Amino acid sequence: MTTIVAVQYDDKVVFAADNQVTGDDGRIYHHPKMEKITERGEYLIAGSGEVGPCDIAQHIWIPPKPSLKDRQDIYHFMIAKVMPSLRKCLTENGHDFNEGKGDGKGDDSRFNFLIAVCGEVFDVADDCSICMSDDGIYGVGSGSSYAIGALHAGAKPLAALKIAEKIDANTSGPFLTKEQFK
């Protein structure tokens, strides 16, 4: 389980994430190499949910480099170039987008990513659809609703994670923050 937040500012985006990974059996893992926010070229990529898709997106995928024209409409670039590239990489590395869907066990998300490029943040669902928030506050993972509430109450990203850690058993430090400027 995970808590990751991102805050969109006028000149940058700030990501913050916890370090706890909880296995299906409840075992808790911590390791300094298991960072939930990675830098891949011009991207910040943060993942929650199933470890496999997160590992593929954060360590195998080579995201497309935005051209000058792409930078004029990053939202379109994400839809037209980035998501097809990510979907292809996930599929080529064994992720089955249909697995678990319609199985009667609910439609719980299998993974979520927060991805920033050119200082803009996007919320990526497990079908590679994207959303943007008009309030600039994003969160994924089991403790994200607590952290989002703290952000709305005026907490900074790191403080919001510390609040989520007190409430959500699947959230714990050490915490990591990264910034990307426009």
N, CA, C and O of each residue as an XYZ file, in Angstrom:
728
protein
N       0.841     -1.169      0.000
C       0.000      0.000      0.000
C       0.888      1.234      0.000
O       2.103      1.144      0.178
N       0.280      2.351     -0.197
C       1.069      3.526     -0.552
C       0.331      4.807     -0.221
O      -0.896      4.838     -0.132
N       1.106      5.861     -0.043
C       0.547      7.207     -0.066
C       1.495      8.077     -0.879
O       2.663      8.253     -0.534
N       0.960      8.613     -1.963
C       1.710      9.522     -2.826
C       0.819     10.726     -3.088
O      -0.366     10.580     -3.391
N       1.393     11.909     -2.971
C       0.669     13.132     -3.306
C       1.510     13.964     -4.260
O       2.732     13.832     -4.321
N       0.828     14.818     -4.996
C       1.490     15.804     -5.851
C       0.693     17.090     -5.760
O      -0.537     17.079     -5.700
N       1.416     18.195     -5.752
C       0.777     19.499     -5.729
C       1.302     20.301     -6.906
O       2.510     20.466     -7.078
N       0.373     20.795     -7.709
C       0.697     21.614     -8.876
C       0.740     23.076     -8.451
O      -0.257     23.617     -7.972
N       1.869     23.702     -8.622
C       2.018     25.135     -8.371
C       2.151     25.837     -9.718
O       2.250     25.179    -10.754
N       2.153     27.159     -9.711
C       2.265     27.915    -10.961
C       3.562     27.622    -11.708
O       3.577     27.575    -12.938
N       4.653     27.424    -10.963
C       5.972     27.271    -11.596
C       6.592     25.887    -11.466
O       7.677     25.642    -11.995
N       5.912     24.975    -10.764
C       6.486     23.647    -10.523
C       5.433     22.688    -10.007
O       4.296     23.069     -9.729
N       5.842     21.429     -9.886
C       5.041     20.415     -9.224
C       5.923     19.785     -8.141
O       7.125     19.605     -8.339
N       5.321     19.452     -7.000
C       6.026     18.786     -5.910
C       5.359     17.442     -5.660
O       4.147     17.368     -5.455
N       6.153     16.389     -5.679
C       5.685     15.040     -5.364
C       6.218     14.673     -3.977
O       7.304     15.101     -3.587
N       5.447     13.881     -3.244
C       5.890     13.317     -1.972
C       5.321     11.908     -1.857
O       4.169     11.664     -2.216
N       6.138     10.982     -1.352
C       5.706      9.577     -1.244
C       6.270      8.939      0.011
O       7.315      9.338      0.524
N       5.549      7.938      0.490
C       6.061      7.143      1.597
C       6.967      6.047      1.042
O       7.235      6.007     -0.158
N       7.439      5.159      1.919
C       8.374      4.118      1.489
C       7.868      2.711      1.788
O       8.583      1.744      1.528
N       6.673      2.569      2.318
C       6.185      1.252      2.710
C       5.547      0.524      1.542
O       4.721      1.082      0.820
N       5.943     -0.733      1.366
C       5.288     -1.635      0.426
C       4.703     -2.766      1.267
O       5.411     -3.393      2.054
N       3.415     -3.020      1.098
C       2.740     -4.065      1.857
C       2.347     -5.176      0.904
O       1.600     -4.949     -0.048
N       2.847     -6.379      1.157
C       2.533     -7.529      0.321
C       1.106     -7.996      0.523
O       0.445     -7.611      1.488
N       0.631     -8.835     -0.402
C      -0.731     -9.368     -0.301
C      -0.957    -10.113      1.015
O      -2.082    -10.187      1.509
N       0.120    -10.663      1.575
C       0.009    -11.404      2.826
C       0.147    -10.510      4.056
O       0.122    -11.001      5.185
N       0.293     -9.208      3.846
C       0.406     -8.267      4.952
C       1.831     -7.949      5.363
O       2.060     -7.089      6.213
N       2.795     -8.643      4.761
C       4.193     -8.379      5.099
C       4.583     -6.979      4.632
O       4.206     -6.546      3.542
N       5.342     -6.280      5.471
C       5.755     -4.916      5.174
C       7.209     -4.911      4.722
O       8.076     -5.524      5.344
N       7.452     -4.203      3.624
C       8.789     -4.085      3.070
C       9.220     -2.623      3.060
O       8.428     -1.731      2.756
N      10.490     -2.393      3.398
C      11.129     -1.084      3.270
C      12.514     -1.326      2.686
O      13.211     -2.251      3.103
N      12.909     -0.519      1.745
C      14.266     -0.595      1.216
C      14.551      0.710      0.492
O      13.690      1.215     -0.228
N      15.748      1.266      0.671
C      16.038      2.555      0.032
C      15.977      2.530     -1.493
O      15.797      3.581     -2.110
N      16.119      1.376     -2.111
C      16.037      1.303     -3.577
C      14.596      1.269     -4.073
O      14.345      1.452     -5.264
N      13.659      1.038     -3.174
C      12.248      0.972     -3.569
C      11.613      2.351     -3.439
O      10.694      2.553     -2.645
N      12.110      3.291     -4.225
C      11.540      4.635     -4.212
C      10.277      4.646     -5.056
O      10.239      4.070     -6.143
N       9.264      5.294     -4.557
C       7.993      5.345     -5.274
C       7.909      6.520     -6.241
O       6.931      6.656     -6.976
N       8.933      7.367     -6.239
C       9.023      8.468     -7.210
C      10.352      8.314     -7.931
O      11.410      8.337     -7.301
N      10.303      8.157     -9.249
C      11.539      8.043    -10.018
C      11.597      9.140    -11.071
O      10.572      9.657    -11.516
N      12.798      9.476    -11.449
C      13.022     10.433    -12.526
C      13.459      9.648    -13.754
O      14.437      8.902    -13.718
N      12.719      9.827    -14.836
C      13.016      9.159    -16.114
C      13.106     10.258    -17.167
O      12.094     10.659    -17.742
N      14.305     10.737    -17.414
C      14.463     11.832    -18.351
C      13.741     13.064    -17.846
O      14.041     13.567    -16.763
N      12.798     13.548    -18.623
C      12.051     14.756    -18.274
C      10.797     14.468    -17.450
O       9.935     15.336    -17.311
N      10.693     13.286    -16.917
C       9.488     12.858    -16.208
C       9.763     12.570    -14.741
O      10.853     12.134    -14.370
N       8.755     12.821    -13.912
C       8.664     12.251    -12.572
C       7.544     11.231    -12.661
O       6.459     11.537    -13.155
N       7.800     10.023    -12.186
C       6.803      8.955    -12.235
C       6.662      8.384    -10.828
O       7.646      7.953    -10.226
N       5.443      8.382    -10.310
C       5.164      7.816     -9.001
C       4.065      6.780     -9.166
O       3.070      7.027     -9.846
N       4.246      5.611     -8.541
C       3.280      4.541     -8.727
C       2.780      3.948     -7.439
O       3.514      3.832     -6.457
N       1.494      3.567     -7.458
C       0.885      2.857     -6.332
C       0.111      1.664     -6.871
O      -0.252      1.618     -8.046
N      -0.132      0.706     -5.994
C      -0.886     -0.481     -6.390
C       0.041     -1.640     -6.669
O       1.054     -1.816     -5.992
N      -0.307     -2.434     -7.670
C       0.493     -3.614     -8.005
C       1.934     -3.214     -8.308
O       2.182     -2.254     -9.038
N       2.859     -3.945     -7.751
C       4.274     -3.623     -7.906
C       4.745     -3.820     -9.345
O       5.546     -3.025     -9.836
N       4.269     -4.857    -10.034
C       4.734     -5.141    -11.396
C       4.573     -3.966    -12.350
O       5.562     -3.527    -12.936
N       3.358     -3.438    -12.528
C       3.203     -2.288    -13.426
C       4.007     -1.071    -12.978
O       4.523     -0.321    -13.807
N       4.109     -0.879    -11.658
C       4.904      0.251    -11.155
C       6.376      0.081    -11.529
O       7.022      1.033    -11.968
N       6.902     -1.130    -11.355
C       8.299     -1.383    -11.723
C       8.531     -1.168    -13.208
O       9.542     -0.587    -13.603
N       7.601     -1.634    -14.035
C       7.741     -1.463    -15.492
C       7.751      0.019    -15.845
O       8.628      0.477    -16.577
N       6.782      0.770    -15.332
C       6.679      2.194    -15.663
C       7.872      2.983    -15.140
O       8.336      3.918    -15.793
N       8.363      2.614    -13.975
C       9.411      3.406    -13.352
C      10.832      2.981    -13.720
O      11.769      3.755    -13.527
N      11.011      1.768    -14.247
C      12.374      1.294    -14.484
C      12.642      0.732    -15.886
O      13.800      0.607    -16.285
N      11.602      0.397    -16.626
C      11.796     -0.184    -17.960
C      11.340      0.775    -19.053
O      12.025      0.934    -20.063
N      10.208      1.403    -18.863
C       9.613      2.292    -19.858
C      10.543      3.455    -20.191
O      11.136      4.065    -19.300
N      10.662      3.749    -21.463
C      11.405      4.924    -21.923
C      10.375      5.906    -22.474
O       9.928      5.768    -23.613
N      10.000      6.897    -21.665
C       8.941      7.831    -22.083
C       9.373      8.685    -23.278
O      10.555      9.000    -23.420
N       8.430      9.056    -24.126
C       8.764      9.900    -25.278
C       9.188     11.301    -24.841
O       8.646     11.866    -23.891
N      10.145     11.832    -25.543
C      10.634     13.183    -25.250
C       9.723     14.197    -25.939
O       9.485     14.097    -27.142
N       9.208     15.178    -25.181
C       8.322     16.165    -25.798
C       9.092     17.129    -26.705
O      10.143     17.651    -26.335
N       8.546     17.347    -27.890
C       9.130     18.325    -28.819
C       8.680     19.723    -28.396
O       7.867     19.870    -27.483
N       9.204     20.732    -29.055
C       8.750     22.100    -28.788
C       7.262     22.236    -29.054
O       6.555     22.910    -28.305
N       6.777     21.595    -30.125
C       5.346     21.633    -30.441
C       4.531     20.912    -29.353
O       3.476     21.397    -28.944
N       5.024     19.755    -28.888
C       4.334     19.011    -27.829
C       4.197     19.843    -26.560
O       3.181     19.762    -25.868
N       5.206     20.634    -26.256
C       5.206     21.450    -25.042
C       4.103     22.507    -25.053
O       3.742     23.038    -24.003
N       3.571     22.811    -26.226
C       2.497     23.801    -26.324
C       1.158     23.240    -25.836
O       0.273     24.000    -25.444
N       1.012     21.923    -25.860
C      -0.210     21.283    -25.369
C       0.172     19.943    -24.736
O       0.035     18.887    -25.353
N       0.654     20.008    -23.496
C       1.134     18.808    -22.799
C       0.003     17.810    -22.561
O       0.240     16.602    -22.583
N      -1.199     18.280    -22.339
C      -2.335     17.374    -22.146
C      -2.529     16.494    -23.393
O      -2.656     15.274    -23.281
N      -2.550     17.111    -24.562
C      -2.676     16.356    -25.814
C      -1.488     15.408    -25.991
O      -1.671     14.259    -26.392
N      -0.297     15.871    -25.700
C       0.903     15.039    -25.790
C       0.762     13.789    -24.905
O       1.130     12.689    -25.317
N       0.236     13.964    -23.708
C       0.050     12.824    -22.802
C      -0.914     11.805    -23.401
O      -0.669     10.600    -23.345
N      -2.013     12.296    -23.975
C      -3.014     11.392    -24.545
C      -2.516     10.742    -25.835
O      -2.657      9.533    -26.017
N      -1.943     11.531    -26.717
C      -1.597     11.053    -28.058
C      -0.285     10.274    -28.126
O      -0.142      9.390    -28.971
N       0.670     10.584    -27.256
C       1.986      9.946    -27.363
C       2.418      9.197    -26.110
O       2.930      8.081    -26.201
N       2.217      9.799    -24.947
C       2.733      9.192    -23.723
C       1.945      7.948    -23.326
O       2.539      6.903    -23.061
N       0.623      8.043    -23.282
C      -0.174      6.890    -22.848
C      -0.057      5.709    -23.811
O       0.057      4.579    -23.334
N      -0.079      5.895    -25.140
C       0.150      4.740    -26.014
C       1.526      4.091    -25.782
O       1.653      2.868    -25.834
N       2.533      4.900    -25.530
C       3.873      4.377    -25.260
C       3.901      3.580    -23.957
O       4.492      2.501    -23.899
N       3.266      4.107    -22.920
C       3.219      3.412    -21.634
C       2.430      2.111    -21.754
O       2.866      1.069    -21.266
N       1.271      2.173    -22.403
C       0.436      0.975    -22.574
C       1.213     -0.118    -23.315
O       1.168     -1.286    -22.928
N       1.923      0.263    -24.377
C       2.706     -0.700    -25.155
C       3.800     -1.335    -24.291
O       3.991     -2.550    -24.326
N       4.508     -0.524    -23.527
C       5.565     -1.052    -22.671
C       5.014     -1.999    -21.610
O       5.590     -3.060    -21.368
N       3.913     -1.628    -20.980
C       3.306     -2.496    -19.978
C       2.910     -3.834    -20.592
O       3.188     -4.888    -20.020
N       2.262     -3.794    -21.753
C       1.822     -5.023    -22.428
C       3.019     -5.885    -22.824
O       3.017     -7.094    -22.592
N       4.035     -5.274    -23.417
C       5.222     -6.024    -23.857
C       5.965     -6.667    -22.691
O       6.708     -7.631    -22.880
N       5.766     -6.136    -21.491
C       6.456     -6.670    -20.319
C       5.538     -7.473    -19.412
O       5.814     -7.635    -18.223
N       4.431     -7.981    -19.982
C       3.610     -8.965    -19.291
C       2.387     -8.463    -18.556
O       1.689     -9.262    -17.933
N       2.098     -7.176    -18.603
C       0.890     -6.706    -17.923
C      -0.327     -6.977    -18.807
O      -0.343     -6.612    -19.983
N      -1.345     -7.622    -18.232
C      -2.591     -7.910    -18.935
C      -3.650     -6.916    -18.465
O      -4.113     -6.985    -17.326
N      -4.029     -5.995    -19.344
C      -4.996     -4.969    -18.976
C      -6.382     -5.549    -18.695
O      -7.193     -4.883    -18.052
N      -6.679     -6.753    -19.149
C      -7.994     -7.358    -18.944
C      -8.062     -8.240    -17.711
O      -9.157     -8.579    -17.262
N      -6.935     -8.617    -17.157
C      -6.905     -9.508    -16.005
C      -7.618     -8.871    -14.816
O      -7.337     -7.730    -14.452
N      -8.540     -9.616    -14.217
C      -9.246     -9.145    -13.036
C     -10.439     -8.258    -13.315
O     -11.196     -7.944    -12.396
N     -10.630     -7.844    -14.556
C     -11.772     -6.981    -14.881
C     -13.007     -7.847    -15.100
O     -12.942     -8.876    -15.772
N     -14.118     -7.428    -14.537
C     -15.367     -8.144    -14.717
C     -15.393     -9.494    -14.032
O     -16.159    -10.372    -14.430
N     -14.560     -9.680    -12.996
C     -14.495    -10.976    -12.329
C     -15.408    -11.059    -11.105
O     -15.361    -12.039    -10.362
N     -16.245    -10.025    -10.891
C     -17.163    -10.044     -9.764
C     -16.528     -9.646     -8.447
O     -17.204     -9.635     -7.417
N     -15.254     -9.321     -8.455
C     -14.560     -8.954     -7.223
C     -14.453     -7.441     -7.076
O     -13.665     -6.949     -6.268
N     -15.228     -6.717     -7.839
C     -15.173     -5.263     -7.764
C     -14.228     -4.714     -8.813
O     -13.459     -5.458     -9.421
N     -14.288     -3.451     -9.014
C     -13.429     -2.806    -10.002
C     -12.350     -1.981     -9.328
O     -12.057     -0.864     -9.754
N     -11.756     -2.530     -8.271
C     -10.680     -1.817     -7.600
C      -9.548     -1.587     -8.582
O      -9.217     -2.452     -9.393
N      -8.971     -0.418     -8.493
C      -7.862     -0.071     -9.369
C      -6.668     -0.959     -9.060
O      -6.345     -1.203     -7.898
N      -6.022     -1.435    -10.104
C      -4.855     -2.293     -9.930
C      -3.583     -1.492     -9.773
O      -2.650     -1.935     -9.104
N      -3.530     -0.313    -10.383
C      -2.418      0.612    -10.179
C      -2.870      2.012    -10.535
O      -3.840      2.204    -11.267
N      -2.166      2.963    -10.018
C      -2.348      4.376    -10.368
C      -0.975      5.014    -10.402
O      -0.099      4.697     -9.598
N      -0.809      5.918    -11.347
C       0.436      6.667    -11.431
C       0.128      8.150    -11.344
O      -0.931      8.604    -11.775
N       1.047      8.884    -10.791
C       1.101     10.326    -10.943
C       2.339     10.572    -11.790
O       3.440     10.154    -11.429
N       2.160     11.242    -12.905
C       3.266     11.489    -13.823
C       3.344     12.991    -14.083
O       2.342     13.635    -14.395
N       4.544     13.532    -13.949
C       4.771     14.940    -14.282
C       5.736     15.020    -15.451
O       6.733     14.301    -15.512
N       5.415     15.911    -16.376
C       6.303     16.223    -17.495
C       6.129     17.713    -17.773
O       5.014     18.235    -17.783
N       7.240     18.375    -17.996
C       7.242     19.825    -18.255
C       6.567     20.599    -17.122
O       5.952     21.640    -17.355
N       6.683     20.092    -15.906
C       6.122     20.781    -14.749
C       4.621     20.688    -14.605
O       4.027     21.445    -13.837
N       3.986     19.766    -15.334
C       2.545     19.535    -15.244
C       2.308     18.114    -14.739
O       2.974     17.178    -15.181
N       1.373     17.953    -13.824
C       1.102     16.640    -13.249
C      -0.192     16.063    -13.816
O      -1.158     16.779    -14.079
N      -0.175     14.721    -13.996
C      -1.315     13.977    -14.534
C      -1.569     12.758    -13.666
O      -0.629     12.097    -13.225
N      -2.830     12.462    -13.421
C      -3.252     11.274    -12.690
C      -3.594     10.214    -13.728
O      -4.483     10.412    -14.556
N      -2.892      9.096    -13.682
C      -3.037      8.036    -14.678
C      -3.693      6.816    -14.026
O      -3.163      6.254    -13.068
N      -4.848      6.417    -14.553
C      -5.570      5.249    -14.045
C      -5.008      3.968    -14.655
O      -4.163      4.013    -15.550
N      -5.485      2.828    -14.160
C      -4.943      1.547    -14.605
C      -5.366      1.150    -16.016
O      -4.967      0.090    -16.501
N      -6.162      1.974    -16.680
C      -6.465      1.743    -18.094
C      -5.710      2.741    -18.983
O      -5.962      2.841    -20.184
N      -4.777      3.476    -18.361
C      -3.959      4.496    -19.028
C      -4.775      5.704    -19.469
O      -4.385      6.412    -20.398
N      -5.898      5.942    -18.814
C      -6.612      7.199    -19.022
C      -6.000      8.218    -18.068
O      -5.440      7.856    -17.033
N      -6.112      9.504    -18.426
C      -5.505     10.536    -17.592
C      -6.539     11.567    -17.165
O      -7.534     11.805    -17.850
N      -6.273     12.167    -16.019
C      -7.091     13.251    -15.500
C      -6.175     14.323    -14.940
O      -5.031     14.069    -14.563
N      -6.723     15.533    -14.899
C      -6.045     16.661    -14.275
C      -7.024     17.290    -13.284
O      -8.234     17.289    -13.509
N      -6.497     17.819    -12.201
C      -7.331     18.417    -11.160
C      -7.233     19.935    -11.218
O      -6.137     20.494    -11.264
N      -8.380     20.593    -11.215
C      -8.354     22.057    -11.285
C      -7.864     22.707     -9.996
O      -7.528     23.891     -9.993
N      -7.819     21.941     -8.889
C      -7.286     22.517     -7.654
C      -5.801     22.216     -7.467
O      -5.186     22.692     -6.512
N      -5.224     21.429     -8.375
C      -3.784     21.153     -8.324
C      -3.354     20.177     -7.261
O      -2.159     20.058     -6.991
N      -4.279     19.476     -6.649
C      -3.956     18.511     -5.593
C      -4.286     17.111     -6.084
O      -5.388     16.845     -6.564
N      -3.299     16.214     -5.955
C      -3.426     14.850     -6.449
C      -2.981     13.876     -5.361
O      -2.149     14.210     -4.517
N      -3.536     12.686     -5.392
C      -3.097     11.654     -4.477
C      -3.512     10.284     -4.960
O      -4.585     10.112     -5.539
N      -2.653      9.312     -4.718
C      -2.949      7.912     -5.026
C      -2.469      7.050     -3.866
O      -1.563      7.433     -3.126
N      -3.079      5.897     -3.720
C      -2.693      4.961     -2.686
C      -3.651      4.970     -1.511
O      -4.550      5.805     -1.416
N      -3.429      4.011     -0.615
C      -4.376      3.764      0.475
C      -4.519      4.934      1.447
O      -5.597      5.126      2.009
N      -3.485      5.703      1.655
C      -3.557      6.825      2.583
C      -3.763      8.164      1.912
O      -3.707      9.209      2.560
N      -4.004      8.129      0.605
C      -4.061      9.398     -0.133
C      -5.235     10.284      0.277
O      -5.104     11.508      0.264
N      -6.371      9.703      0.637
C      -7.506     10.561      1.010
C      -7.189     11.360      2.267
O      -7.616     12.508      2.393
N      -6.440     10.765      3.205
C      -6.037     11.506      4.405
C      -5.061     12.625      4.038
O      -5.186     13.752      4.517
N      -4.096     12.301      3.187
C      -3.097     13.296      2.789
C      -3.736     14.418      1.967
O      -3.376     15.584      2.129
N      -4.678     14.075      1.092
C      -5.371     15.099      0.302
C      -6.154     16.029      1.230
O      -6.152     17.245      1.041
N      -6.813     15.462      2.219
C      -7.524     16.292      3.190
C      -6.577     17.242      3.906
O      -6.900     18.413      4.108
N      -5.414     16.742      4.288
C      -4.427     17.582      4.959
C      -3.936     18.691      4.026
O      -3.745     19.827      4.460
N      -3.733     18.365      2.750
C      -3.310     19.388      1.782
C      -4.377     20.469      1.641
O      -4.055     21.656      1.592
N      -5.630     20.068      1.576
C      -6.723     21.044      1.478
C      -6.830     21.906      2.734
O      -7.307     23.039      2.679
N      -6.387     21.366      3.854
C      -6.409     22.130      5.106
C      -5.179     23.030      5.249
O      -5.047     23.752      6.237
N      -4.278     22.985      4.256
C      -3.129     23.890      4.268
C      -1.781     23.252      4.543
O      -0.769     23.952      4.576
N      -1.740     21.934      4.741
C      -0.457     21.267      4.987
C       0.386     21.244      3.714
O      -0.151     21.225      2.606
N       1.686     21.247      3.877
C       2.623     21.054      2.772
C       2.681     19.555      2.484
O       2.276     18.762      3.334
N       3.174     19.139      1.309
C       3.167     17.719      0.952
C       3.811     16.785      1.988
O       3.237     15.743      2.306
N       4.960     17.127      2.505
C       5.618     16.258      3.487
C       4.801     16.150      4.772
O       4.673     15.065      5.338
N       4.256     17.257      5.227
C       3.413     17.241      6.428
C       2.150     16.421      6.194
O       1.679     15.733      7.100
N       1.603     16.491      4.990
C       0.410     15.705      4.663
C       0.688     14.208      4.761
O      -0.161     13.448      5.227
N       1.874     13.780      4.324
C       2.230     12.362      4.447
C       2.367     11.950      5.904
O       1.955     10.854      6.285
N       2.933     12.811      6.705
C       3.083     12.498      8.134
C       1.717     12.362      8.806
O       1.549     11.546      9.712
N       0.748     13.154      8.367
C      -0.616     13.022      8.891
C      -1.219     11.691      8.441
O      -1.823     10.985      9.249
N      -1.062     11.343      7.167
C      -1.583     10.064      6.664
C      -0.948      8.890      7.396
O      -1.614      7.889      7.660
N       0.334      9.007      7.726
C       1.044      7.936      8.431
C       0.405      7.647      9.790
O       0.391      6.501     10.239
N      -0.119      8.674     10.439
C      -0.741      8.494     11.766
C      -2.079      7.770     11.672
O      -2.534      7.172     12.647
N      -2.714      7.822     10.492
C      -4.072      7.288     10.345
C      -4.104      5.984      9.542
O      -4.903      5.096      9.840
N      -3.253      5.865      8.540
C      -3.268      4.722      7.626
C      -2.136      3.756      7.954
O      -0.963      4.124      7.889
N      -2.485      2.526      8.305
C      -1.485      1.524      8.678
C      -0.565      1.141      7.528
O       0.506      0.578      7.755
N      -0.967      1.437      6.306
C      -0.169      1.073      5.138
C       0.706      2.226      4.636
O       1.201      2.188      3.509
N       0.891      3.233      5.459
C       1.716      4.389      5.112
C       2.786      4.581      6.167
O       2.480      4.671      7.356
N       4.041      4.645      5.741
C       5.109      4.958      6.691
C       6.339      5.458      5.948
O       6.555      5.158      4.774
N       7.129      6.225      6.670
C       8.376      6.761      6.120
C       9.448      5.704      6.105
O       9.227      4.559      6.500
N      10.605      6.104      5.646
C      10.985      7.481      5.351
C      10.251      8.011      4.117
O       9.839      7.256      3.236
N      10.105      9.329      4.090
C       9.388      9.992      3.006
C      10.358     10.597      2.014
O      11.481     10.967      2.356
N       9.901     10.688      0.785
C      10.711     11.234     -0.308
C       9.931     12.351     -0.969
O       8.729     12.218     -1.200
N      10.599     13.449     -1.276
C       9.977     14.511     -2.053
C      10.852     14.822     -3.255
O      12.078     14.737     -3.187
N      10.205     15.184     -4.356
C      10.896     15.602     -5.575
C      10.122     16.730     -6.208
O       8.894     16.782     -6.130
N      10.855     17.643     -6.841
C      10.244     18.764     -7.530
C      10.607     18.727     -9.009
O      11.659     18.226     -9.405
N       9.706     19.269     -9.802
C       9.983     19.459    -11.220
C       9.472     20.848    -11.590
O       8.310     21.177    -11.353
N      10.347     21.652    -12.167
C       9.977     23.010    -12.538
C       9.499     23.057    -13.977
O       9.888     22.232    -14.803
N       8.649     24.036    -14.265
C       8.160     24.237    -15.633
C       9.268     24.784    -16.500
O       9.059     25.023    -17.690
